Amino acid sequence: MSANIGQIWVYLSASPLLGLTVTLIAYQLAFQLYRRSGTNPLANPVLIAVAILVLFLSATGTSYETYFAGAQFVHFLLGPATVALAIPLYMQFKRVRAMLIPVLAGLLAGSLTAIVSAVLVGRLFGASQSTQLSLAPKSVTTPIAMGISERIGGIPSLTAVLVIITGILGALGARYVFDLMKLRDPAIRGFAIGIASHGIGTARAFQVNEQSGAFAALAMGLNGALTAMLVPSVAKWIS
């Protein structure tokens, strides 16, 4: 038995199947834990899956490059998955149109707050200029955030880590913040988490309510575009 397991490991470790297989298993385990917890946001499946993958890669000495050779297939599916978010958004189109002015006002306020607050916190704690620039786009989805960071002189790899942390924190804590503020409308809750916590927050919103998910998807897309326009101006102020 041990010899067979050893042969399987040798095969997988030299194959792109390693990253794909480990990613799917890690998320499946994490999702089962999430369901058994009663969908408690503290048992966020993304957070748990990331922890499992980090432990696995560290324990086996597997390089990120080897892992990503297989995980890139999952990464590729992010594009179609993002486009597919237009379907629930279309189903909520009447309410989006009715709330157009509040949506635009909330988008501008949320985007500016996310950018400026991140930079000010970094400056308060004595972060370097490049770190402050890396913090600025941390509330938009990773590909956009990394592109913005590179353009303005930030550190794209640092920005990617900050984006993931921001998304996980939003998915974990948003419900408690909304309850504390007595925000009950699923559209408002979804839009807020979409601006603050991009794709990870949007995924959490869909798990709670389809309307929340649709508005989160709308906010995520609009915030990505608006942040790309606003951050260069903030970068000049930092410089």
LOFIMAR-52802 format. One record per residue: residue number from 1; x, z, y of N, C-alpha, C in turn; residue in three letters. Coordinates in Angstrom, 1 decimal, m for minus. Atoms other than C-alpha are relative to their C-alpha. Layout:
N
NODE   num      n_X      n_Z      n_Y     ca_X     ca_Z     ca_Y      c_X      c_Z      c_Y   residu
NODE   NUM        X        Z        Y        X        Z        Y        X        Z        Y      ALA
...
// end
This chain:
239
NODE   num      n_X      n_Z      n_Y     ca_X     ca_Z     ca_Y      c_X      c_Z      c_Y   residu
NODE     1      0.8      0.0     m1.2      0.0      0.0      0.0      0.9      0.0      1.3      MET
NODE     2     m0.8     m0.1     m1.2      2.7      1.0      2.5      0.8     m1.3      0.2      SER
NODE     3     m0.7      1.3     m0.1      4.6     m2.2      1.7     m0.9     m1.1      0.6      ALA
NODE     4      0.9      1.0     m0.5      1.5     m4.3      2.4     m0.2      0.2      1.5      ASN
NODE     5      0.2     m0.4     m1.4      1.0     m2.4      5.7      1.2     m0.5      0.8      ILE
NODE     6     m1.3      0.4     m0.7      4.7     m3.1      6.6      0.0     m1.5      0.2      GLY
NODE     7      0.0      1.5     m0.1      4.3     m6.8      5.9     m1.0     m0.5      1.1      GLN
NODE     8      1.0      0.3     m1.1      1.1     m6.9      8.1      0.6      0.2      1.4      ILE
NODE     9     m0.6     m0.3     m1.3      3.0     m5.2     10.9      1.0     m1.0      0.4      TRP
NODE    10     m1.1      0.9     m0.3      6.0     m7.5     10.7     m0.7     m1.3      0.5      VAL
NODE    11      0.7      1.2     m0.4      3.6    m10.5     10.9     m0.6      0.1      1.4      TYR
NODE    12      0.6     m0.1     m1.3      1.6     m9.2     13.8      0.9      0.2      1.1      LEU
NODE    13     m0.9     m0.2     m1.1      4.5     m8.0     15.8      0.7     m1.2      0.5      SER
NODE    14     m0.6      1.3     m0.4      5.9    m11.5     15.8     m1.0     m1.1      0.4      ALA
NODE    15      1.1      0.9     m0.3      2.6    m13.1     16.6     m0.8      0.3      1.2      SER
NODE    16      0.8     m0.3     m1.2      0.5    m13.5     19.7     m1.3      0.8     m0.4      PRO
NODE    17      1.2     m0.8      0.5     m2.3    m11.9     17.5      0.1      1.5      0.3      LEU
NODE    18     m0.2     m1.4     m0.2     m0.7     m8.5     18.2     m0.8      0.5      1.3      LEU
NODE    19      0.6     m0.5     m1.2     m1.8     m8.2     21.8     m1.5     m0.2      0.0      GLY
NODE    20      1.5      0.2      0.0     m5.3     m9.7     21.2     m0.6      1.1     m0.9      LEU
NODE    21      0.6     m0.9      1.0     m5.9     m7.5     18.1      0.0      1.4      0.5      THR
NODE    22     m0.1     m1.3     m0.5     m4.7     m4.3     19.7     m0.9      0.3      1.2      VAL
NODE    23      0.9     m0.1     m1.2     m6.7     m4.9     22.9     m1.4      0.2     m0.5      THR
NODE    24      1.4     m0.1      0.5     m9.9     m5.5     21.0     m0.3      1.3     m0.7      LEU
NODE    25      0.2     m1.2      0.8     m9.4     m2.5     18.7     m0.1      1.2      1.0      ILE
NODE    26     m0.1     m1.1     m1.0     m8.5     m0.2     21.7     m1.3      0.1      0.7      ALA
NODE    27      1.3      0.0     m0.8    m11.6     m1.2     23.7     m1.1      0.4     m0.9      TYR
NODE    28      1.1     m0.3      0.9    m13.9     m0.9     20.6      0.0      1.5     m0.2      GLN
NODE    29     m0.1     m1.4      0.2    m12.6      2.6     20.0     m0.5      0.8      1.2      LEU
NODE    30      0.3     m0.6     m1.2    m12.9      3.5     23.6     m1.5     m0.1      0.3      ALA
NODE    31      1.5      0.2     m0.2    m16.5      2.1     23.8     m0.8      0.9     m0.9      PHE
NODE    32      0.7     m0.9      0.9    m17.5      4.1     20.8      0.0      1.5      0.5      GLN
NODE    33     m0.1     m1.3     m0.6    m16.2      7.3     22.4     m0.9      0.1      1.2      LEU
NODE    34      0.9      0.0     m1.2    m18.1      6.4     25.6     m1.4      0.1     m0.5      TYR
NODE    35      1.4     m0.1      0.5    m21.4      5.9     23.6     m0.2      1.4     m0.5      ARG
NODE    36      0.2     m1.3      0.6    m20.9      9.2     21.7      0.0      1.1      1.1      ARG
NODE    37      0.1     m1.0     m1.1    m20.4     11.0     25.0     m1.3      0.0      0.8      SER
NODE    38      1.2      0.2     m0.7    m23.8      9.9     26.1      0.1     m0.8      1.3      GLY
NODE    39     m0.3      0.9     m1.2    m22.4      7.2     28.5      0.5      0.8      1.2      THR
NODE    40     m0.5     m0.9     m1.1    m20.7     10.0     30.5      1.1     m0.9      0.8      ASN
NODE    41     m1.0      0.8     m0.7    m18.7      8.2     33.3      1.4      0.5     m0.1      PRO
NODE    42     m1.3     m0.6      0.1    m15.8     10.6     32.7      0.7     m0.6     m1.3      LEU
NODE    43     m0.5      0.7      1.2    m15.4      8.8     29.3      0.1     m1.5      0.2      ALA
NODE    44     m0.1      1.4     m0.4    m14.8      5.5     31.0      0.8     m0.8     m1.1      ASN
NODE    45     m0.7      0.7      1.1    m13.9      3.0     28.2      1.2     m0.8      0.5      PRO
NODE    46     m1.2      0.7     m0.5    m11.5      1.1     30.4      1.2      1.0      0.1      VAL
NODE    47     m1.0     m1.1     m0.1     m9.5      4.3     31.1      0.5      0.4     m1.3      LEU
NODE    48     m0.4     m0.4      1.3     m9.5      5.3     27.5      0.8     m1.1     m0.7      ILE
NODE    49     m0.7      1.1      0.6     m8.5      1.8     26.3      1.4     m0.2      0.6      ALA
NODE    50     m1.4      0.1     m0.6     m5.6      1.7     28.8      0.9      1.0     m0.6      VAL
NODE    51     m0.8     m1.1      0.5     m4.4      5.1     27.6      0.4     m0.3     m1.5      ALA
NODE    52     m0.3      0.3      1.4     m4.6      3.9     23.9      1.1     m1.1      0.0      ILE
NODE    53     m1.0      1.1      0.0     m2.6      0.7     24.7      1.3      0.5      0.5      LEU
NODE    54     m1.2     m0.5     m0.5      0.0      2.6     26.7      0.7      0.8     m1.1      VAL
NODE    55     m0.5     m0.8      1.1      0.5      5.0     23.8      0.5     m0.9     m1.1      LEU
NODE    56     m0.4      0.9      1.1      0.7      2.2     21.3      1.2     m0.7      0.3      PHE
NODE    57     m1.2      0.8     m0.4      3.2      0.1     23.2      1.2      0.9      0.1      LEU
NODE    58     m1.2     m0.9     m0.1      5.4      3.2     23.9      0.4      0.4     m1.4      SER
NODE    59     m0.3     m0.5      1.3      5.2      4.4     20.3      0.7     m1.1     m0.9      ALA
NODE    60     m0.6      1.1      0.9      6.1      1.0     18.7      1.1     m0.7      0.7      THR
NODE    61     m1.1      0.7     m0.7      8.6     m0.1     21.4     m0.3     m1.4      0.3      GLY
NODE    62      0.4      1.4     m0.2      6.6     m3.3     22.0      0.1     m0.3      1.5      THR
NODE    63     m0.2      0.3     m1.5      7.5     m5.0     25.3     m1.4     m0.6      0.5      SER
NODE    64      1.2      0.5     m0.6      4.8     m6.0     27.7     m0.1     m1.5     m0.2      TYR
NODE    65      0.0      1.4      0.2      5.8     m9.6     27.4     m0.6     m0.4     m1.3      GLU
NODE    66      0.5      0.3      1.3      5.1     m9.6     23.7     m1.4      0.3     m0.1      THR
NODE    67      1.5     m0.3      0.1      1.8     m7.8     24.1     m0.8     m1.0      0.8      TYR
NODE    68      0.8      0.9     m0.9      0.6    m10.1     26.9     m0.1     m1.4     m0.6      PHE
NODE    69      0.1      1.3      0.6      1.4    m13.2     24.8     m1.3     m0.2     m0.8      ALA
NODE    70      1.3      0.0      0.6     m1.8    m12.3     22.9     m1.1      0.4      0.9      GLY
NODE    71      1.1     m0.5     m0.9     m3.7    m10.4     25.5     m0.4     m1.0      1.1      ALA
NODE    72      0.3      1.0     m1.0     m3.6    m13.4     27.8     m1.3     m0.8     m0.3      GLN
NODE    73      1.2      0.6      0.4     m6.5    m14.8     25.8     m1.2      0.7      0.6      PHE
NODE    74      1.0     m0.8     m0.6     m8.7    m11.9     27.0      0.1     m0.2      1.5      VAL
NODE    75     m0.1      0.2     m1.5     m7.3    m12.3     30.5     m0.6     m1.3      0.5      HIS
NODE    76      0.6      1.3     m0.3     m8.4    m15.9     30.5     m1.5      0.1      0.1      PHE
NODE    77      1.4     m0.1      0.0    m11.9    m14.9     29.8     m0.6      0.7      1.3      LEU
NODE    78      0.4     m0.7     m1.3    m12.0    m12.9     33.1     m0.7     m1.0      0.9      LEU
NODE    79      0.6      1.1     m0.8    m12.7    m16.2     34.9     m1.4     m0.3     m0.3      GLY
NODE    80      1.4      0.3      0.4    m15.8    m17.2     33.0     m0.9      1.2      0.1      PRO
NODE    81      0.8     m1.2     m0.1    m17.0    m13.6     32.9     m0.4      0.2      1.5      ALA
NODE    82      0.3     m0.2     m1.4    m16.8    m13.4     36.7     m1.0     m1.0      0.5      THR
NODE    83      1.0      1.0     m0.3    m18.7    m16.7     37.1     m1.4      0.3     m0.5      VAL
NODE    84      1.2     m0.4      0.7    m21.3    m15.4     34.7     m0.8      1.0      0.8      ALA
NODE    85      0.7     m1.0     m0.8    m22.1    m12.6     37.2     m1.0     m0.6      0.9      LEU
NODE    86      1.0      0.7     m0.9    m24.0    m15.2     39.2     m1.4      0.0     m0.6      ALA
NODE    87      1.3      0.1      0.6    m26.8    m15.1     36.7     m0.9      1.2      0.4      ILE
NODE    88      0.9     m1.2     m0.4    m28.1    m11.5     37.3     m0.1      0.0      1.5      PRO
NODE    89      0.1      0.0     m1.4    m27.3    m12.0     41.0     m1.2     m1.0      0.4      LEU
NODE    90      1.0      1.0     m0.3    m29.6    m15.1     41.1     m1.4      0.6     m0.3      TYR
NODE    91      1.3     m0.7      0.3    m32.4    m13.0     39.5     m0.4      1.0      1.0      MET
NODE    92      0.3     m0.9     m1.0    m32.1    m10.6     42.3      0.0     m0.6      1.4      GLN
NODE    93     m0.2      0.7     m1.3    m31.9    m13.3     45.0     m1.0      0.4      1.1      PHE
NODE    94      1.0     m0.3     m1.0    m35.2    m12.4     46.7      0.3      1.3      0.7      LYS
NODE    95     m0.3     m1.3     m0.7    m34.1     m8.8     47.4      1.3     m0.2      0.8      ARG
NODE    96     m1.3      0.2     m0.8    m30.6    m10.0     48.5     m0.4     m0.6      1.3      VAL
NODE    97      0.4      0.7     m1.2    m32.3    m12.3     51.0     m0.7      0.9      1.0      ARG
NODE    98      0.8     m1.0     m0.8    m34.6     m9.5     52.2      0.9      1.0      0.7      ALA
NODE    99     m0.9     m1.0     m0.6    m31.6     m7.2     52.8      1.2     m0.6      0.6      MET
NODE   100     m1.2      0.7     m0.5    m29.3     m9.8     54.3      0.8      0.7      1.1      LEU
NODE   101     m0.7     m0.7     m1.1    m28.5     m7.9     57.5      0.6      1.3     m0.4      ILE
NODE   102     m0.7     m1.2      0.6    m27.9     m4.5     55.8      1.2     m0.3     m0.9      PRO
NODE   103     m1.1      0.4      0.9    m25.8     m6.3     53.2      1.3     m0.4      0.8      VAL
NODE   104     m1.1      0.5     m0.8    m23.6     m8.0     55.8      0.7      1.2      0.8      LEU
NODE   105     m0.6     m1.2     m0.8    m23.2     m4.7     57.9      0.7      0.9     m1.0      ALA
NODE   106     m0.7     m0.9      1.0    m22.4     m2.7     54.8      1.3     m0.6     m0.5      GLY
NODE   107     m1.2      0.7      0.4    m19.9     m5.3     53.7      1.2      0.2      1.0      LEU
NODE   108     m1.0     m0.2     m1.0    m18.0     m5.2     57.0      0.5      1.4      0.1      LEU
NODE   109     m0.3     m1.4     m0.1    m18.1     m1.5     57.2      0.8      0.5     m1.2      ALA
NODE   110     m0.7     m0.4      1.2    m17.0     m1.0     53.6      1.3     m0.6     m0.1      GLY
NODE   111     m1.3      0.6      0.1    m14.2     m3.5     53.7      1.0      0.5      0.9      SER
NODE   112     m0.9     m0.6     m1.0    m12.7     m2.2     56.9      0.4      1.4     m0.4      LEU
NODE   113     m0.3     m1.4      0.3    m13.0      1.4     55.7      1.0      0.0     m1.2      THR
NODE   114     m0.9      0.0      1.2    m11.3      0.6     52.3      1.4     m0.4      0.4      ALA
NODE   115     m1.3      0.5     m0.5     m8.4     m1.2     54.1      0.7      1.1      0.9      ILE
NODE   116     m0.6     m0.8     m1.0     m7.8      1.1     57.0      0.3      1.4     m0.6      VAL
NODE   117     m0.2     m1.3      0.6     m8.3      4.4     55.1      1.2      0.0     m0.9      SER
NODE   118     m1.1      0.1      0.9     m5.8      3.3     52.4      1.3      0.0      0.8      ALA
NODE   119     m1.2      0.1     m0.8     m3.2      2.4     55.0      0.3      1.4      0.7      VAL
NODE   120     m0.2     m1.2     m0.7     m3.7      5.6     57.0      0.4      1.2     m0.9      LEU
NODE   121     m0.5     m1.0      1.0     m3.4      7.8     53.9      1.4     m0.2     m0.4      VAL
NODE   122     m1.4      0.3      0.3     m0.2      6.0     53.0      0.9      0.5      1.1      GLY
NODE   123     m0.9     m0.3     m1.2      1.2      6.5     56.5      0.0      1.6      0.1      ARG
NODE   124      0.0     m1.4     m0.1      0.1     10.2     56.5      1.0      0.7     m1.0      LEU
NODE   125     m0.9     m0.5      1.0      2.2     10.8     53.3      1.4     m0.6      0.1      PHE
NODE   126     m1.4      0.6     m0.2      5.2      8.9     54.7      0.3     m1.2     m0.9      GLY
NODE   127     m0.2      1.2      0.8      4.8      5.8     52.6      0.8     m1.1      0.8      ALA
NODE   128     m0.8      1.1     m0.7      7.2      2.9     53.4     m1.0     m1.1      0.4      SER
NODE   129      0.8      1.1     m0.5      5.9     m0.2     55.2     m0.5     m0.8     m1.1      GLN
NODE   130      0.4      0.8      1.1      5.9     m2.2     52.0     m1.1      0.6     m0.9      SER
NODE   131      1.0     m0.7      0.8      3.9      0.5     50.2     m1.3      0.0      0.7      THR
NODE   132      1.3      0.1     m0.8      1.3      0.6     53.0     m0.6     m1.4     m0.1      GLN
NODE   133      0.5      1.4      0.1      1.0     m3.2     52.8     m0.6     m0.2     m1.4      LEU
NODE   134      0.5      0.1      1.4      0.5     m2.9     49.0     m1.3      0.8     m0.2      SER
NODE   135      1.2     m0.8      0.1     m2.2     m0.3     49.5     m1.2     m0.7      0.7      LEU
NODE   136      1.1      0.6     m0.8     m4.3     m2.4     52.0     m1.0     m0.7     m0.8      ALA
NODE   137      1.1      0.7      0.8     m6.0     m4.7     49.4     m0.4      0.6     m1.3      PRO
NODE   138      0.2     m0.7      1.3     m6.4     m2.1     46.7     m1.5      0.0     m0.5      LYS
NODE   139      1.5      0.0      0.4    m10.3     m2.4     46.7     m0.5     m1.3     m0.4      SER
NODE   140      0.5      1.2      0.5    m10.5     m6.0     45.6      0.6     m0.3     m1.3      VAL
NODE   141     m0.4      0.3      1.4    m10.1     m7.6     42.2      1.5     m0.4     m0.1      THR
NODE   142     m1.5      0.1      0.1     m6.5     m7.8     40.9      0.6     m1.3      0.4      THR
NODE   143     m0.6      1.3     m0.4     m5.8    m11.6     41.3      0.0     m0.2      1.5      PRO
NODE   144      0.1      0.1     m1.5     m7.0    m11.6     44.9      1.0      1.0      0.7      ILE
NODE   145     m0.8     m1.1     m0.6     m5.3     m8.3     45.7      1.5     m0.3     m0.1      ALA
NODE   146     m1.4      0.3      0.2     m1.9     m9.4     44.3      0.4     m1.2      0.9      MET
NODE   147     m0.3      1.1     m0.9     m2.1    m12.7     46.2      0.1      0.4      1.4      GLY
NODE   148      0.0     m0.5     m1.4     m2.9    m10.9     49.5      1.3      0.8      0.2      ILE
NODE   149     m1.2     m0.8     m0.1     m0.1     m8.4     48.8      1.3     m0.8      0.2      SER
NODE   150     m1.2      0.9      0.0      2.5    m11.1     48.2      0.1     m0.7      1.4      GLU
NODE   151      0.0      0.8     m1.2      1.4    m13.0     51.3      0.4      0.9      1.2      ARG
NODE   152     m0.2     m0.9     m1.2      1.7    m10.0     53.7      1.3      0.8     m0.1      ILE
NODE   153     m1.3     m0.7      0.2      5.0     m8.6     52.3     m0.1      1.3     m0.8      GLY
NODE   154      0.1     m1.1      0.9      3.7     m6.0     49.9      0.7     m0.2     m1.3      GLY
NODE   155     m0.6      0.1      1.4      4.7     m5.4     46.3     m1.2     m0.3     m1.0      ILE
NODE   156      1.2      0.4      0.9      2.2     m7.3     44.0     m0.1      0.9     m1.2      PRO
NODE   157      0.1     m0.9      1.2      3.0     m5.2     40.9     m0.5      1.3      0.4      SER
NODE   158      0.5     m1.3     m0.4      2.4     m2.0     42.8     m1.5     m0.1      0.4      LEU
NODE   159      1.4      0.2     m0.3     m0.8     m3.4     44.2     m0.9     m0.1     m1.2      THR
NODE   160      0.8      0.1      1.2     m2.0     m4.3     40.7     m0.3      1.4     m0.6      ALA
NODE   161      0.2     m1.3      0.5     m1.5     m0.7     39.6     m1.0      0.8      0.9      VAL
NODE   162      0.9     m0.6     m0.9     m3.3      0.6     42.7     m1.4     m0.5     m0.2      LEU
NODE   163      1.3      0.5      0.2     m6.2     m1.7     42.1     m0.7      0.6     m1.2      VAL
NODE   164      0.6     m0.5      1.3     m6.7     m0.5     38.5     m0.4      1.5      0.2      ILE
NODE   165      0.3     m1.4     m0.2     m6.5      3.2     39.6     m1.2      0.1      0.9      ILE
NODE   166      1.2      0.0     m0.9     m9.0      2.5     42.4     m1.3     m0.2     m0.8      THR
NODE   167      1.2      0.3      0.8    m11.4      0.9     40.0     m0.4      1.1     m0.9      GLY
NODE   168      0.3     m1.0      1.0    m11.2      3.6     37.4     m0.5      1.2      0.7      ILE
NODE   169      0.5     m1.2     m0.8    m11.6      6.4     40.0     m1.4     m0.2      0.5      LEU
NODE   170      1.3      0.3     m0.4    m14.6      4.6     41.4     m1.1      0.1     m1.1      GLY
NODE   171      0.9      0.0      1.1    m16.2      4.1     38.0     m0.3      1.5     m0.5      ALA
NODE   172      0.2     m1.4      0.4    m15.6      7.8     37.2     m0.8      0.9      0.9      LEU
NODE   173      0.6     m0.9     m1.0    m16.7      9.4     40.4     m1.2     m0.4      0.8      GLY
NODE   174      1.0      0.6     m0.9    m19.2      7.1     42.1     m1.3      0.7     m0.2      ALA
NODE   175      1.4     m0.6      0.2    m22.3      8.6     40.5     m0.1      1.4      0.6      ARG
NODE   176      0.0     m1.3     m0.6    m21.4     12.1     41.6     m0.1     m0.1      1.6      TYR
NODE   177      0.1      0.2     m1.5    m20.8     10.9     45.2     m1.4     m0.4      0.4      VAL
NODE   178      1.4      0.5     m0.4    m24.1      9.0     45.3     m1.0      1.1     m0.1      PHE
NODE   179      1.0     m1.1      0.2    m26.0     12.0     43.9      0.2      1.0      1.1      ASP
NODE   180     m0.2     m1.0     m1.0    m24.4     14.3     46.4     m0.5     m0.5      1.4      LEU
NODE   181      0.6      0.6     m1.2    m25.4     11.9     49.2     m1.5     m0.3     m0.1      MET
NODE   182      1.4      0.3      0.2    m28.9     11.5     47.7     m0.3     m1.4      0.1      LYS
NODE   183      0.3      1.4      0.0    m28.6      7.8     47.4     m0.6     m0.4     m1.4      LEU
NODE   184      0.7      0.3      1.2    m31.1      6.7     44.8     m0.2     m1.5     m0.3      ARG
NODE   185      0.3      1.4      0.2    m31.6      3.0     45.4      1.1     m0.7     m0.8      ASP
NODE   186     m1.0      0.6      0.9    m29.8      1.1     42.6      0.7     m1.2      0.7      PRO
NODE   187     m0.7      1.1     m0.7    m29.1     m1.9     45.0      1.1      0.6      0.9      ALA
NODE   188     m1.0     m0.5     m0.9    m27.3      0.3     47.5      1.2      0.6     m0.8      ILE
NODE   189     m1.1     m0.6      0.8    m25.4      2.2     44.8      0.9     m1.1     m0.6      ARG
NODE   190     m0.8      1.0      0.6    m24.3     m1.0     43.2      0.8     m0.7      1.0      GLY
NODE   191     m0.7      0.7     m1.1    m23.3     m2.7     46.5      1.2      0.9      0.4      PHE
NODE   192     m1.1     m0.9     m0.4    m21.2      0.4     47.4      1.1      0.0     m1.0      ALA
NODE   193     m1.1     m0.1      1.0    m19.3      0.6     44.2      0.7     m1.4     m0.2      ILE
NODE   194     m0.7      1.3      0.1    m18.7     m3.2     44.1      1.0     m0.2      1.1      GLY
NODE   195     m1.0      0.1     m1.1    m17.0     m3.0     47.5      1.2      0.9     m0.3      ILE
NODE   196     m1.1     m1.0      0.1    m15.0      0.1     46.7      0.8     m0.1     m1.3      ALA
NODE   197     m0.7     m0.1      1.3    m14.1     m0.4     43.0      0.0     m1.3     m0.8      SER
NODE   198     m0.2      1.3      0.5    m14.2     m4.2     42.4     m0.6     m0.2     m1.5      HIS
NODE   199      0.5      0.4      1.3    m14.6     m5.4     38.7     m0.3      1.2     m0.9      GLY
NODE   200      0.2     m1.2      0.8    m14.2     m2.0     37.0     m1.3      0.7      0.4      ILE
NODE   201      1.2     m0.6     m0.5    m16.9     m0.5     39.2     m1.2     m0.8     m0.3      GLY
NODE   202      1.1      0.9      0.3    m19.1     m3.5     38.7     m0.4      0.1     m1.4      THR
NODE   203      0.4     m0.2      1.4    m18.9     m3.2     35.0     m0.7      1.3     m0.3      ALA
NODE   204      0.7     m1.3      0.1    m19.9      0.4     35.3     m1.4     m0.1      0.5      ARG
NODE   205      1.3      0.2     m0.6    m22.8     m0.6     37.5     m1.0     m0.7     m0.9      ALA
NODE   206      0.8      0.8      1.0    m24.1     m3.1     34.9     m0.4      0.9     m1.2      PHE
NODE   207      0.3     m0.9      1.1    m24.0     m0.3     32.3     m1.2      0.9      0.4      GLN
NODE   208      1.0     m0.9     m0.5    m26.3      1.8     34.5     m1.3     m0.7      0.2      VAL
NODE   209      1.3      0.7     m0.5    m28.8     m0.7     35.9      0.4     m1.5      0.3      ASN
NODE   210     m0.3      1.4     m0.2    m29.0     m4.5     36.0      0.0     m0.3      1.5      GLU
NODE   211      0.1      0.2     m1.4    m30.0     m4.4     39.7      1.3      0.5      0.7      GLN
NODE   212     m1.2     m0.6     m0.5    m27.0     m2.2     40.5      1.2     m1.0     m0.3      SER
NODE   213     m1.0      0.9      0.4    m24.8     m4.6     38.6      0.0     m1.3      0.8      GLY
NODE   214      0.1      1.3     m0.8    m26.1     m7.7     40.5      0.6      0.2      1.4      ALA
NODE   215     m0.4     m0.3     m1.4    m25.5     m6.1     43.9      1.5      0.4      0.0      PHE
NODE   216     m1.4     m0.3      0.0    m22.1     m4.8     42.8      0.8     m1.3     m0.2      ALA
NODE   217     m0.7      1.3      0.2    m21.1     m8.4     41.7      0.0     m0.7      1.3      ALA
NODE   218      0.0      0.6     m1.3    m22.2     m9.7     45.1      1.0      0.6      0.9      LEU
NODE   219     m1.0     m0.7     m0.9    m20.2     m7.0     46.9      1.4     m0.3     m0.4      ALA
NODE   220     m1.4      0.3      0.4    m17.1     m7.7     44.8      0.5     m1.3      0.5      MET
NODE   221     m0.4      1.4     m0.4    m17.1    m11.4     45.5      0.2     m0.1      1.6      GLY
NODE   222     m0.1      0.1     m1.5    m17.8    m11.1     49.3      1.1      0.9      0.5      LEU
NODE   223     m1.1     m0.9     m0.5    m15.3     m8.2     49.7      1.3     m0.7     m0.2      ASN
NODE   224     m1.3      0.7      0.3    m12.6    m10.3     48.1      0.3     m1.0      1.1      GLY
NODE   225     m0.2      1.0     m1.0    m13.1    m13.1     50.6      0.2      0.7      1.4      ALA
NODE   226     m0.1     m0.6     m1.3    m13.5    m10.8     53.6      1.3      0.8      0.1      LEU
NODE   227     m1.3     m0.8      0.0    m10.5     m8.6     52.7      1.2     m1.0      0.2      THR
NODE   228     m1.1      1.0     m0.1     m8.3    m11.8     52.4      0.1     m0.4      1.5      ALA
NODE   229     m0.1      0.4     m1.5     m9.2    m12.5     56.1      0.4      1.2      0.9      MET
NODE   230     m0.3     m1.1     m0.8     m8.9     m9.0     57.4      1.3      0.6     m0.1      LEU
NODE   231     m1.2     m0.7      0.2     m5.8     m7.7     55.8      1.2     m0.5      0.8      VAL
NODE   232     m1.2      0.4     m0.9     m3.3    m10.0     57.6      0.0      0.5      1.4      PRO
NODE   233      0.0     m0.6     m1.3     m4.5     m8.6     60.9      0.4      1.5     m0.1      SER
NODE   234     m0.5     m1.3      0.2     m4.0     m5.1     59.6      1.5      0.1     m0.3      VAL
NODE   235     m1.4      0.1      0.3     m0.6     m6.1     58.3      0.8     m0.1      1.3      ALA
NODE   236     m0.7      0.1     m1.3      0.4     m7.1     61.9      0.1      1.3      0.7      LYS
NODE   237      0.1     m1.3     m0.6     m0.7     m3.7     63.1      1.0      1.0     m0.7      TRP
NODE   238     m1.0     m0.8      0.7      1.5     m2.0     60.4      1.4     m0.3      0.4      ILE
NODE   239     m1.4      0.5     m0.4      4.5     m4.1     61.4      0.3      0.4      1.4      SER
// end
